[in-house]
Amino acid sequence: MSSSDIDAKARHWIKTRNLTYVILALWAFFAILVPWIASSLNAFTFLGFPLGYYMSVQGSLIAFVALIWIQNWFQDRIDDEFGIE
């Protein structure tokens, strides 16, 4: 294995790791912080439900599915950049 191959693998891993950190931070925001501040959001309503409840139940699920899609899309771009299939 040449040094350029090792360097490419290291850069691929750095980009993958950074993407994972960003996705985990966003996951923590939607899984921990949104339910934590839900009581203050309950002053507003959305579709007849308190906004805190709606964001904790429905909004978090939508955010998690979106995070999965976004991570896969960005990871595919990273893999294509380094020629990994």
Protein Blocks (a to p, Z undefined) as FASTA:
>chain_A
ZZklmmmmmmmmmmmmmmmmmmmmmmmmmmmmmmmmmmmmmmpceehiafklmmmmmmmm
mmmmmmmmmmmmmmmmmmmmnopZZ
